[in-house]
């Protein structure tokens, strides 16, 4: 699952994607900050889910 680890951005300057720290508009900065947090929260899910399902089936 390499694709979630690849940096991406909703906003760019020319051909270069902008990081949240580079965006001055507070609303755009907020969108990027939320997207980053959601991505970090989603990464462990595929590893954790099989264990959760196994435990539920053991009951």
N, C-alpha and C positions, 0 to 999 in steps of 0.2 A: 504494500500500500504506500507507494512513494508519492502519489499525487497530493495527499493532504499536507505533506511536508514541504512542498514546493511553495515558495512565496508567491503571492498574487496580490493584486490591488484593484480596487474599483476605480481609482483615479490615476492619471499619468500626466507627465510633463513631456511632451513629445512622444518618443517611443519608450521612455523610462517610467516604470511603475513607481508611484510614490508610496513611501512608508507612512504610517500614521503620524510619526514624529515630524514629518516634513509638510504635513497639511496644516495650513493656518486657519482655515474655516472651521469653527468649532463643531458644526453639524457634520461635516465630512470627516473630521477627526473622530467624532463619536461613532460614526458608522464603521470606520476601520478598527477602532478599539473594540467594539462589540463583536465584529467579525473575527478578530484575533482571539478573543476570549472564548467564543463559541468553538472555534477550531481546536483550541487547546483542550476544551472540555470533551470534544468528540473523539480525539485521538485514542484515549484509553478504552473506549466503549467496545471496539471489536475484540480486544483481548479479554476484557472482563465478562462479556456476555456469555460465551460458552460455559464458563464456570458457573455462572448464575443459573443457566438453564439446566445443567447437570444437577446442581444442588436442589432445584425445584422438583426434578424428576425422581430424586432419591427419597423424597418425603412420602 
